[in-house]
Amino acid sequence: MSSYRVVIVGCGGMANVWVENMKQRHECEIVALVDIKTEFAQAMAERHGLSCGVYTDVEAAIRDNEANLVLDITIPASHFQVASTALRNGCDVLGEKPMAATMDEARELILITDEAGKSLAVMQNRRYDANIRAFRELIQSGTIGRVGYVGADFFLGPHFGGFRDAMESPLILDMAIHTFDQARFLTGADPVSVYCQEFNPPGSWYAGNASAICIYEMSDGSVFCYRGSWCAEGAPTSWEADWRVTGEQGTALWDGAGAPYAEVVAAGTQDGKFLREFTRVDADVNWSGRSGHAGCLDEMFAALAEGRRAETDCRDNIKSMAMVLGALDSAKRGQKVDLRSYWS
């Protein structure tokens, strides 16, 4: 018998990636698909060769199939209802980002998770890559000394069409949480405050603000600066962003695609030199885990099996969510915003 009887809620977009991953996991059995329309769930079942039940009601799907795990792949506005229903019906929950649509809902979900004694973990797939793992080790091992500055540049020009083109803040709301979460992952620090300026530059095909500059004060005393645009034609960065982390003794660099490295002050006496000499230190890229969604799911299931909190547990992920909503709040108010009250 499978360890996890799985109900999947939401049958569009990224749901296909989740379903294929679940089919490969020997400990999982997909027992039901749920969507707002039965025909959407049925189409998903047929597309992936599933013989499970199809539903429009999450609670009924859990009850009828004695499910113990729910995957929430719905739109952000539905996350609170789906996750809270699942938790209160005895299920652990693995869900897409963001964990909720508002900070109030996110805080309430943490309370419900605690009361139910269950787990709620969030998909942050961009943590799961051999290069970013090596970059993190390069930084946290002290190679460049104490970190003072973290910079991430994200400049791409995707012509999505559809809902993103009409969003009020497409870059920050739909994409930036990945980079914000990566910054927390790389440094081990949490956000303290943010000042954000959103704008929509000439030539943008988005109705809302597709560009932003955000300056975060972090709990370790460093500053994280995010510069991004989703309507930047030419010279694109990678989807993982282009990173520069400066410390007391050097700088670590990662272009989001290749192997990271650092340049640190060379050994020996350099007194009196206007510009010091540096030594290159290549990161040790040796992480053996799977990349992307598969890697994040591996961590989620390992946490469930070991009875511990996942790396992207809701109690941690709420801080990445606060970086998004705090930035939007700052942009609207035109002033720096204290983030510490967002998750407490």
N, C-alpha and C positions, 0 to 999 in steps of 0.2 A: 504493500500500500504506500502511496506517495505521502511524503511528510507534509506537503502543502497542497491544499485544495484551493485553487486560485480562481478568483472572480476578477475579470478585467473590465474596467468601466471606462468607456470612451473608445470608439472604434474608427477614429480617423487619424490622419497625420502620423505621428510617431508611434501610434499603437502597433503598427506593423512591425516595427523594430522590437518592441517589447514582446509581442507574441512569438516572434521567431526565436528570441532568447529563451522564453519560457519553454518552448517545445524542445529545446536542447538540454534542459535541466532535468535530470533523472528523478530529482526529489519533488518535482512539481507536476500537477495535473490540472489543466485548465478545465474547470467544471461549468463555467458560465461566462457569457459576454453580455454586457449591459450598454445600452445607448438610449438616447431620447426617442429614437424610432427603432422598432423591432427589425425593420428591413436593413438598417445600417449594421446591426449586430449580426444578422443572418448573412449579409454579404461578407463580413469579416470572417465568419466561420467557414464559409464556402471557399474563400480566397486562400485560407490556410489549412484546409482539410480537417476542420474540427467538427466533432459530433456533439459538442456540448449544448446546453440549453441557452436560449437567448431571452433577454429580459429588458424591460424599461425601468424596473424598480430594483435598486441596489439591495435593500433589505430582504426582499423576496428571493433574490438570487443567492444571497448568503444563507438564508434559512433553508431553502429548498435543497441546497446542495451541501449543507454542513461545511461551508467554506471556513478557512482559518487565515486566509491571506487575500487582500484586495490590492489590485494595482490601479491607481487613479491616474488616468491619462486624459482627463477631461480638460476643458478650458479653465483658466485660473478662477473665474467667478464661481465655478462649481466645486472647487477643491474642498472648501469647508464642509459643505453638505455631504459630499461623498466620504471624506475621511472621518468625519465625526460619526456618521452612520455606521461605518465599518468598525471603528474602534469600540463603539457602544454595543456592537453585536459580536464582540469577542475576536475580532480579526486584527492582525498586524497590517500595516499599510505601507506600501512603497508607492511614491507618487512623483509626478513630473514637477518641475519648478514652474513658478514659485509655489511655496507650500500653501499659500492662501492669497486672497486678493487684497487684504488689508492687514495692518499690524494687529488690530483688535482680534481679527479672526485667527491670526497666527498664534497670538498669546493664548486664546481660548483653546486652540487645538493642542497646545502643549499641556494645558490643564487636563483636558479630556484624556490625552495619552497617559498622563501620570495616574489619573483615577482608574483607567481601564487596566493599567499594568501591561500595556502593549507597546509596540514600536511604531513610530512614524518616521520614515527616512525619505529623503528627497534626492531626485536624480540630478547630480552635478557631474556629468560625464566628462567634463574637460579637466578634472583632476586626475583622470586615469589615462596616463600616457608616460612612456618611459623617459621622455625628455624633461617633462615638467617635474617628474619625481627626482630626476638627477639634478635639476636646477634648484629644487627645494633643498636637497642635501648639500649642495654647494654653498647655499646661503646659510643654512642653519648649523652647519658644521664649524662655522667661524672662519671660513677661508678669507672672507673680505672684512672680517671684524664686525663690530656692531653696526647694524643697518641704520642709515639715516634717511634715505630716499628710495622710493620705489616708483618707477614710471612705467606705464603701459600705454602704447599707441595702438589704436585699432582703426584702420582706415580701409574701408571696402565700399564698393558701389553695387550691391546686389539689386537687381530689378525684379523683385518678388511679384509685384502685382497683388491684387487681393487686399485682405484686411490690413496688412502692415502699411500699405500706402495711405490708408485713411486714419491710422492711429495718431493720437495727440503727441505721444512721445515714443516713437517706434524703437529708437536705439536703446534708450535706458530701460524701457519696460520689457522689451522682447529679447534683448541680447546682452546688455551690460552686466546682468547678474553673473554671467559666466566669468567675465574678467574680474569683477569684484570678488567673487568667491575664490578665484585663483590667487588674488593678492593676499587674502586671509590665509589660504593654504600655504603659500610660499613663505610667509613671514611668521605665521603662528600668532599674529597680532589681530586685535579686534578694532573696529572703527569707533572713534570717540566723537568726531564731528565732521561735517561736510559743508563745503561751499560749492555750488554748482551753477554753471551758466549753460542753458540750452539755447540752441539757435538753429535756424534752417537756412543754410547758405544759398547763394544764387545757383540756379541750375538744378536744385533739388526736385525730385519727382514725388516726394512725400508731402502730404498735407500738413503733418505735424513736424516738430523739431527732430531732425535726423542727425544732429551733431551736438556734442556736449564736451565741456571741460569740467572735471570734478576734482576737487582737492580735499583729501581726507587726512585728518589727524588720526594717528593710530595709537593703540594702547601702549606700545613699546617706545613711544616718543618719535617715531618716524613719520614721514609724510608720504602718502600715496597719491600720485597725480595720474588721472585717467584722461586721455585725449582721444576722442573717438568720433567717427562719422560713418554713416551708412549711405552717404551719397558722394563718396570721394572717388572720382574717376582717375585712374592711372596710379602707378606705383603702389599697388595694394600691399597691405601687411597680410600676414596669415590670419586665419580665423582664431588662432590662439593669442593674437596680439604680438607686439614687438616690445620686449622688456629690457629695462635697465635698472639694476639695483646697486646703489652705491653705499659702501660701508667705510669704516675707519681706515682700512688698509687696501682697498681696491674696489673694483666694480665687476659685477657679474652680469652677463648678457645672454639673452636668448631671443632668437627671432621667431620663435613659435613653430619652427619647422625642423631645423637641424639640431645638433647637439649643443647644449649651453657650455659656456666657458667663462673664466674670470681673468682679469689682469690685476695682479697685486704688486705692491711695492717690493722691489727686488731686495734680497738680503744684502747686508753689508752697509758700510757707512755712506750716506748720501748727503751729508751736511753741506750746506752751501749751494746745492744744486737748485736752479730755478724750477726745472721740471725733473722729477725723479724718474728713474728707470723702473720698468715693470717686467714681471714674469707672468707668462701665460699658464693658467691652470685649467686643464680640460676636465669637465665633469665626468664622473664615472657612470655611464649609462648602462645600468645592469638590472633594471626592474624587469621581472619576468611575468608580471600580471598582464591581463588582457586590456585592450584599449577601449576607450569610449564607454558606451552604454553597457557593454558586456563586463567591463572592469568594475563599473559602479555597482552593477547587480551582483557580481561576485562578492564585493565587500558587504553589501546589504544582507545577502544570504549567510555569509560567514558570521556576521554579527548576530543574526537570529539563532544560528546553530550554537554559538558560543555564549549566548545570553548576555551580550553586551550592547552598548549603543554603537550604531554604525557611525562611520566617519562623517556622514552627511545627515545625522540624526536631526530631528526638528529643533531640538534645543540649541544646536550649533547653527543650523542653517538659517534660523530667524535673524542672525546677525548679518548674513549676506543679503537677506531680504530687506533689512533695515537700511542697508547701503543704497538700495534702489529707491525705496519710497522716501528716504531722507533726502536724496539728491533731487527728486522731483519737488519735494516740499521746499528745499532751499531755492530752487530755480523760480518757483512761483512767488516766494517771499522776497527774493533778492537779497538774502542774507545767510550767514553761516548758521547751521542747525546742529544742536547737540543731539547725538544719536543714542546716548546711554539710556535714556528713558524709553526708547522704542521697544526694547525687548524685556525690560524689567517690570 
